[in-house]
Amino acid sequence: MPKEDCKYWEKCYQRNAAHLEKYNHPLRKRDAEQENKESEDGVADAKKLAPNQKEEDKDTDKGEVVESEEAAPNTSGTTSPPDMDAEKTENVDKGKFETETAELHKEALNNIAGKNYMEILEKRIRLSVQQEYENLCKSNEFIRHKFLVEMPEDFYDFWKFINTLKQESPLKHMESVFQLQLVGPFEFLAGNFHQAKIGEPGDYLRHWRFYYDPPEFQTVFVRRGTGVHYGYWRDVPQDKEKLLIARNDMTRGCEFEFIAGNLFDAFLYYLEHDFVGTPFTAAQVSAAKKSLQKFVGDNSLELPKLDQLQRERQKNVVAKTFHRAGIVVPFERTTQLGYRPLNVSDAELKKILALFERKDLADNDGHAKQAVLEKLQPVANAANIAVDECDFGTALELGIDLFCSGHKELHMLASSLLMPAYSLLQRPQFIAIAKAHMDRRSRDLDLSIFKVLN
């Protein structure tokens, strides 16, 4: 018995076996007619396109023949156009470049495969930094690079002198006999930095920088186990000639005094005033003094003298400041440009800072700081106005005074005065030193970088 046609024709959604067995699903008549018509139209279009396609094929074949003729070697003695030769060369170079790039990319992937890429990169950076550090250690450039200053001639002459006292381990000899530690750049000359771990830039700037040391001061002598230390004083970071030697005892406050015009005289001053000798060391002290005089004479050293250097410097000092060493800035005396006094005296400023010590304010969290800042703000505003009018020394004076007060609560205000002052005075090295110092300012007596790195 023939099957009936399904009323939904070919679009029926049912797919079960019983339904398919019972009904046919043919195309609708109008759909079949449309399909036949489209088929006939397609054949007709193909016939129309055939002649045109043949013509295009002919043109293509003809072009290929022409290109092959152009590509063939020129045996007739004529030359190819320059543009065509350049294009060929460019294509060859481009292909070669792409091939090399692909090979390098493949090599890079092979090297990285199965490895931690960041770990490899960090290792390479460490090796590069280590190599740079080792290269620095080969010359005195290390001192300028790490401490941001250069040393005067008397520094290197004094190093030669102490090597005549004890050629092997001269630093240990000076410490064991005279309780005098030669630190900072002396430790570099002794080779102590060569095998040390690499520190952060700030670690080197804090190396033997005592609590009250301003950026202008660089420690070179330390009486072992005490706050007594001597060092070079530079009013400008680039200074490396005729530098004064200053002394400070950190345990007694922020005041500095100039005691010598060179390291030889500073050593003699130390033996006379700070060295605590015994009957057993008297002979060694006497022998050291004689050796020093002989070394200076034999080498015809012309050492700067304290009095002369102080007189020359005093002409340029514009304010004493709390550390009493004074500050030096460019100052035009006819126009009074470069510095103006603070709008409070040193006594009035100290009275404001004394609020930190008042018990009724100190017992309340933050009240002392707030009271001090309220009174200091007009003084700081006046100093900033002075900077705007090219009196840079005013902000430098107030910034140094706040630093010398020793109150860490004032570090931010001190920085806001010192940084622009040093910048406008073109002393950027002092900015780095002041920032590193105030970041980790310590009252410890052992301020060696080697304690930090080990």
C-alpha positions as CSV (number, residue, x, y, z in Angstrom):
1,M,0.0,0.0,0.0
2,P,1.5,3.4,-1.0
3,K,2.4,5.9,1.8
4,E,0.6,9.2,2.1
5,D,2.4,12.5,1.8
6,C,2.9,14.3,5.1
7,K,1.1,17.6,5.4
8,Y,4.2,19.3,6.5
9,W,6.1,18.1,3.4
10,E,9.9,18.2,3.7
11,K,9.8,20.6,6.8
12,C,8.3,18.0,9.1
13,Y,10.1,17.9,12.5
14,Q,9.1,14.4,13.4
15,R,11.9,11.8,13.1
16,N,10.4,8.7,14.8
17,A,10.4,5.5,12.9
18,A,6.7,5.0,12.9
19,H,6.0,8.4,11.4
20,L,8.6,8.0,8.7
21,E,7.2,4.5,7.8
22,K,3.7,5.8,7.4
23,Y,4.3,9.1,5.5
24,N,6.4,10.4,2.6
25,H,8.1,13.9,2.9
26,P,8.6,15.1,-0.7
27,L,9.5,18.8,-1.7
28,R,6.6,21.1,-2.3
29,K,5.8,21.6,-6.0
30,R,6.6,25.3,-6.0
31,D,9.9,24.7,-4.2
32,A,10.9,22.0,-6.8
33,E,10.0,24.3,-9.6
34,Q,12.1,27.2,-8.1
35,E,15.1,24.8,-7.7
36,N,14.9,23.7,-11.3
37,K,14.7,27.3,-12.5
38,E,17.7,28.4,-10.4
39,S,19.6,25.4,-11.9
40,E,18.8,26.5,-15.4
41,D,19.8,30.1,-14.7
42,G,23.1,28.9,-13.3
43,V,23.9,27.0,-16.5
44,A,23.0,30.0,-18.6
45,D,25.2,32.3,-16.6
46,A,28.1,29.9,-16.9
47,K,27.8,29.9,-20.7
48,K,27.8,33.7,-20.7
49,L,30.9,33.9,-18.6
50,A,32.9,31.3,-20.5
51,P,34.1,33.5,-23.3
52,N,35.2,36.3,-20.9
53,Q,37.0,33.7,-18.7
54,K,38.8,32.4,-21.7
55,E,40.0,35.9,-22.6
56,E,41.2,36.5,-19.1
57,D,43.1,33.2,-19.1
58,K,44.8,34.2,-22.4
59,D,45.8,37.6,-20.8
60,T,47.2,35.8,-17.8
61,D,49.2,33.3,-19.9
62,K,50.5,36.2,-21.9
63,G,51.6,38.0,-18.7
64,E,53.3,35.0,-17.4
65,V,55.3,34.7,-20.6
66,V,56.3,38.3,-20.3
67,E,57.4,38.0,-16.7
68,S,59.4,34.8,-17.5
69,E,61.1,36.7,-20.3
70,E,62.0,39.5,-17.9
71,A,63.3,37.2,-15.3
72,A,65.5,35.3,-17.7
73,P,69.2,36.3,-17.9
74,N,69.9,39.2,-20.2
75,T,72.2,37.9,-22.8
76,S,71.6,40.6,-25.3
77,G,73.9,43.1,-23.6
78,T,71.1,45.4,-22.5
79,T,70.6,46.4,-18.8
80,S,67.5,46.1,-16.7
81,P,65.8,49.3,-15.3
82,P,67.3,50.4,-11.9
83,D,63.9,50.4,-10.2
84,M,63.4,46.8,-11.1
85,D,66.8,45.7,-9.8
86,A,66.2,47.6,-6.5
87,E,62.8,45.9,-6.1
88,K,64.4,42.5,-6.6
89,T,67.2,43.3,-4.0
90,E,64.6,44.6,-1.6
91,N,62.5,41.4,-1.9
92,V,65.6,39.2,-1.4
93,D,66.7,41.2,1.7
94,K,63.2,41.1,3.1
95,G,63.0,37.4,2.7
96,K,66.4,37.0,4.4
97,F,65.4,39.2,7.3
98,E,62.1,37.3,7.8
99,T,64.0,34.0,7.8
100,E,66.6,35.3,10.4
101,T,63.8,36.7,12.6
102,A,62.0,33.4,12.5
103,E,65.1,31.5,13.5
104,L,65.9,33.9,16.4
105,H,62.3,33.7,17.6
106,K,62.5,29.9,17.5
107,E,65.8,29.9,19.3
108,A,64.4,32.2,22.0
109,L,61.4,30.0,22.5
110,N,63.7,26.9,22.8
111,N,65.8,28.7,25.4
112,I,62.8,29.7,27.5
113,A,60.9,26.5,27.2
114,G,60.5,24.8,30.6
115,K,62.2,27.6,32.4
116,N,61.1,30.6,34.6
117,Y,61.7,33.6,32.2
118,M,61.6,36.2,35.0
119,E,64.1,34.2,37.0
120,I,66.5,34.2,34.0
121,L,66.0,37.9,33.5
122,E,66.6,38.8,37.2
123,K,69.8,36.7,37.2
124,R,71.1,38.6,34.1
125,I,70.3,41.9,35.8
126,R,72.1,40.8,39.0
127,L,75.2,39.7,36.9
128,S,75.1,43.1,35.1
129,V,74.9,45.0,38.4
130,Q,77.7,42.9,39.9
131,Q,79.9,43.5,36.9
132,E,79.4,47.2,37.1
133,Y,80.2,47.1,40.9
134,E,83.4,45.2,40.3
135,N,84.4,47.7,37.6
136,L,83.8,50.6,40.0
137,C,86.0,49.0,42.6
138,K,88.9,49.1,40.3
139,S,89.3,52.9,40.6
140,N,88.6,55.8,42.9
141,E,85.5,56.5,40.8
142,F,83.8,54.3,43.4
143,I,84.0,57.1,45.9
144,R,82.3,59.6,43.7
145,H,79.7,57.1,42.5
146,K,78.7,55.9,46.0
147,F,79.4,58.8,48.3
148,L,78.7,61.5,45.6
149,V,81.8,63.5,46.4
150,E,85.5,63.5,45.5
151,M,88.4,63.5,47.9
152,P,91.1,66.1,48.2
153,E,94.8,65.5,47.8
154,D,95.6,65.5,51.6
155,F,93.2,62.5,51.9
156,Y,95.3,60.3,49.6
157,D,98.5,61.7,51.1
158,F,97.4,60.6,54.6
159,W,96.5,57.2,53.3
160,K,100.1,56.8,52.1
161,F,101.3,58.0,55.5
162,I,99.4,55.4,57.5
163,N,100.7,52.7,55.2
164,T,104.2,53.7,56.3
165,L,103.2,53.0,59.9
166,K,101.8,49.6,59.1
167,Q,101.7,48.4,55.5
168,E,99.5,45.4,56.3
169,S,96.1,46.2,57.6
170,P,96.8,49.9,58.4
171,L,93.1,50.5,59.5
172,K,93.3,47.8,62.1
173,H,96.7,49.2,63.3
174,M,95.2,52.7,63.7
175,E,92.2,51.3,65.6
176,S,94.1,49.0,67.9
177,V,96.8,51.5,68.8
178,F,95.0,54.8,68.7
179,Q,91.3,53.7,69.1
180,L,90.8,55.6,65.8
181,Q,88.6,54.2,63.1
182,L,89.3,55.4,59.6
183,V,86.0,55.0,57.8
184,G,84.1,55.7,54.6
185,P,86.5,56.3,51.7
186,F,89.4,54.9,53.7
187,E,87.6,51.6,53.9
188,F,87.4,51.6,50.1
189,L,91.1,52.2,49.7
190,A,91.7,49.3,52.2
191,G,89.6,47.0,49.9
192,N,86.7,46.5,52.4
193,F,84.1,47.2,49.8
194,H,85.5,44.9,47.1
195,Q,84.1,41.7,48.5
196,A,81.1,43.2,50.3
197,K,77.5,42.6,49.3
198,I,76.0,45.3,47.1
199,G,73.7,47.7,49.0
200,E,71.1,50.2,48.0
201,P,72.3,53.7,47.0
202,G,71.0,55.1,50.3
203,D,73.1,52.6,52.4
204,Y,76.3,54.1,51.1
205,L,75.1,57.7,51.8
206,R,74.3,56.7,55.4
207,H,77.6,54.9,55.9
208,W,79.0,56.4,59.2
209,R,76.6,59.4,59.0
210,F,75.9,60.3,62.6
211,Y,72.5,61.7,63.8
212,Y,73.4,65.4,63.5
213,D,75.6,65.3,60.4
214,P,74.3,67.7,57.8
215,P,74.8,66.8,54.0
216,E,77.8,69.2,53.9
217,F,79.7,66.9,56.3
218,Q,81.5,63.6,55.5
219,T,82.9,61.4,58.3
220,V,86.4,60.0,57.9
221,F,87.7,59.6,61.6
222,V,85.7,58.0,64.4
223,R,86.9,57.5,68.0
224,R,85.9,53.9,68.5
225,G,82.7,53.3,70.5
226,T,81.9,57.0,70.9
227,G,80.0,59.8,69.1
228,V,83.2,61.7,68.5
229,H,83.9,61.9,64.8
230,Y,85.9,64.1,62.4
231,G,85.2,64.8,58.7
232,Y,85.5,67.0,55.7
233,W,83.2,70.0,55.4
234,R,82.0,70.9,51.9
235,D,79.8,73.9,51.2
236,V,79.4,72.7,47.6
237,P,79.4,69.0,46.7
238,Q,82.1,69.5,44.0
239,D,84.6,71.0,46.4
240,K,87.7,68.9,46.7
241,E,90.4,71.5,47.5
242,K,91.2,73.3,50.7
243,L,88.5,71.6,52.7
244,L,88.1,72.3,56.4
245,I,88.1,69.4,58.9
246,A,85.2,69.6,61.4
247,R,84.5,67.7,64.7
248,N,81.3,66.8,66.4
249,D,80.3,64.7,69.4
250,M,76.9,63.3,68.6
251,T,76.1,62.5,72.2
252,R,76.4,66.2,73.1
253,G,74.4,67.8,70.4
254,C,74.4,69.2,66.9
255,E,77.3,71.8,67.1
256,F,80.4,71.4,64.9
257,E,83.8,73.0,65.3
258,F,86.5,73.4,62.7
259,I,89.7,71.9,64.1
260,A,92.1,71.6,61.1
261,G,92.8,72.4,57.5
262,N,94.0,68.9,56.5
263,L,94.0,65.3,57.8
264,F,97.5,65.4,59.1
265,D,96.7,68.3,61.5
266,A,93.4,66.6,62.3
267,F,95.2,63.5,63.4
268,L,97.5,65.5,65.6
269,Y,94.5,67.3,67.1
270,Y,92.9,63.9,67.8
271,L,96.1,62.7,69.6
272,E,96.1,65.8,71.8
273,H,92.4,66.2,72.6
274,D,90.4,63.0,72.1
275,F,92.8,60.1,72.4
276,V,92.9,58.6,75.8
277,G,96.4,57.2,76.1
278,T,98.1,55.0,78.7
279,P,101.8,54.8,79.8
280,F,102.1,51.9,77.3
281,T,100.9,53.9,74.3
282,A,103.0,57.1,75.0
283,A,106.0,55.8,73.0
284,Q,103.8,54.9,70.1
285,V,102.1,58.3,70.1
286,S,105.4,60.0,70.1
287,A,106.8,57.8,67.3
288,A,103.6,58.5,65.2
289,K,104.0,62.3,65.6
290,K,107.7,62.1,64.5
291,S,106.8,59.8,61.5
292,L,104.1,62.3,60.5
293,Q,106.5,65.3,60.5
294,K,109.1,63.3,58.6
295,F,106.6,62.1,55.9
296,V,105.4,65.7,55.4
297,G,108.9,67.0,55.1
298,D,110.2,64.2,52.8
299,N,107.3,64.6,50.5
300,S,107.4,68.4,50.5
301,L,103.6,68.5,51.2
302,E,102.1,72.0,51.3
303,L,99.2,71.4,53.7
304,P,96.4,74.0,54.0
305,K,96.2,75.7,57.4
306,L,93.1,76.1,59.5
307,D,93.3,79.8,60.2
308,Q,93.7,80.8,56.5
309,L,90.9,78.5,55.3
310,Q,88.6,79.8,58.1
311,R,89.2,83.4,57.2
312,E,88.5,82.8,53.5
313,R,85.3,80.9,54.2
314,Q,84.0,83.3,56.9
315,K,83.8,86.0,54.2
316,N,81.0,83.9,52.5
317,V,79.1,82.7,55.5
318,V,75.6,84.3,55.6
319,A,74.2,82.6,58.7
320,K,75.5,80.6,61.6
321,T,72.6,78.1,62.0
322,F,72.2,75.8,64.9
323,H,75.2,73.7,64.1
324,R,77.4,76.8,64.3
325,A,79.5,76.0,61.3
326,G,77.4,78.3,59.2
327,I,76.1,78.1,55.6
328,V,77.6,79.5,52.5
329,V,75.4,80.6,49.5
330,P,76.0,83.0,46.6
331,F,75.2,86.4,48.0
332,E,75.3,89.8,46.2
333,R,76.0,92.3,49.0
334,T,75.2,95.4,46.9
335,T,71.7,94.2,46.1
336,Q,71.3,91.9,49.1
337,L,70.2,89.1,46.8
338,G,70.7,85.5,47.8
339,Y,69.8,85.6,51.5
340,R,67.6,87.4,54.0
341,P,67.4,86.7,57.7
342,L,64.6,84.6,59.1
343,N,61.6,86.5,60.5
344,V,62.5,85.0,63.9
345,S,65.8,85.0,65.8
346,D,67.6,81.8,66.8
347,A,66.4,82.3,70.4
348,E,62.8,82.6,69.3
349,L,63.1,79.6,67.1
350,K,64.5,77.5,69.9
351,K,61.7,78.7,72.1
352,I,59.2,77.4,69.6
353,L,61.0,74.0,69.3
354,A,61.0,73.8,73.1
355,L,57.3,73.1,73.0
356,F,58.2,69.5,72.2
357,E,59.6,69.3,75.7
358,R,56.6,70.6,77.6
359,K,55.0,67.9,79.6
360,D,51.5,69.2,79.3
361,L,51.8,68.9,75.5
362,A,54.1,65.9,75.3
363,D,51.6,63.8,77.2
364,N,48.9,64.3,74.5
365,D,49.4,62.4,71.3
366,G,50.3,64.8,68.5
367,H,49.5,68.0,70.5
368,A,53.1,69.1,70.8
369,K,53.8,68.6,67.1
370,Q,50.6,70.5,66.2
371,A,51.5,73.4,68.5
372,V,55.0,73.6,67.0
373,L,53.9,73.4,63.4
374,E,51.3,76.1,64.0
375,K,54.0,78.5,65.2
376,L,56.5,77.4,62.5
377,Q,54.2,77.7,59.6
378,P,54.5,81.5,59.2
379,V,58.3,81.2,59.5
380,A,58.3,78.6,56.8
381,N,55.9,80.6,54.6
382,A,58.3,83.6,54.8
383,A,61.2,81.4,53.9
384,N,59.4,80.1,50.8
385,I,58.5,83.6,49.7
386,A,62.3,84.4,50.1
387,V,63.0,81.5,47.7
388,D,60.6,82.8,45.2
389,E,62.5,86.1,45.3
390,C,65.9,84.3,44.8
391,D,67.0,84.4,48.5
392,F,67.7,80.7,48.6
393,G,69.9,80.8,51.7
394,T,66.8,81.6,53.9
395,A,65.1,78.3,53.2
396,L,68.5,76.5,53.6
397,E,69.0,78.1,57.0
398,L,65.6,77.2,58.3
399,G,65.8,73.7,56.9
400,I,69.2,73.1,58.5
401,D,67.9,74.5,61.9
402,L,64.9,72.1,61.9
403,F,67.2,69.2,61.0
404,C,69.6,70.1,63.8
405,S,66.8,70.3,66.3
406,G,66.8,66.5,66.1
407,H,63.0,66.2,66.1
408,K,62.0,63.6,63.5
409,E,58.4,65.0,63.5
410,L,59.9,68.0,61.6
411,H,61.6,66.0,58.9
412,M,58.8,66.6,56.3
413,L,58.9,70.4,56.9
414,A,62.7,70.4,56.8
415,S,62.7,68.4,53.6
416,S,60.2,70.9,52.0
417,L,62.7,73.6,52.7
418,L,66.0,71.9,52.0
419,M,65.1,70.2,48.7
420,P,64.1,73.3,46.7
421,A,67.0,75.3,48.3
422,Y,69.6,72.7,47.3
423,S,68.1,72.3,43.9
424,L,68.1,76.1,43.2
425,L,71.7,76.3,44.5
426,Q,72.6,73.5,42.1
427,R,73.6,71.1,44.9
428,P,71.6,67.9,43.9
429,Q,74.1,65.6,45.7
430,F,73.0,67.1,49.0
431,I,69.4,66.4,48.2
432,A,70.2,62.7,47.8
433,I,72.3,62.7,51.0
434,A,69.6,64.5,53.1
435,K,66.8,62.3,51.9
436,A,68.7,59.0,52.5
437,H,69.7,60.2,56.0
438,M,66.2,61.3,57.1
439,D,64.7,58.1,55.7
440,R,66.7,56.1,58.3
441,R,68.1,58.5,60.8
442,S,69.7,56.8,63.7
443,R,71.3,57.7,67.1
444,D,73.4,54.5,67.0
445,L,77.2,54.8,67.4
446,D,78.0,51.9,65.0
447,L,76.8,53.2,61.6
448,S,78.8,51.0,59.3
449,I,77.2,49.8,56.1
450,F,78.7,46.4,56.6
451,K,76.5,45.8,59.7
452,V,73.5,46.5,57.5
453,L,74.5,44.3,54.5
454,N,75.7,41.3,56.5
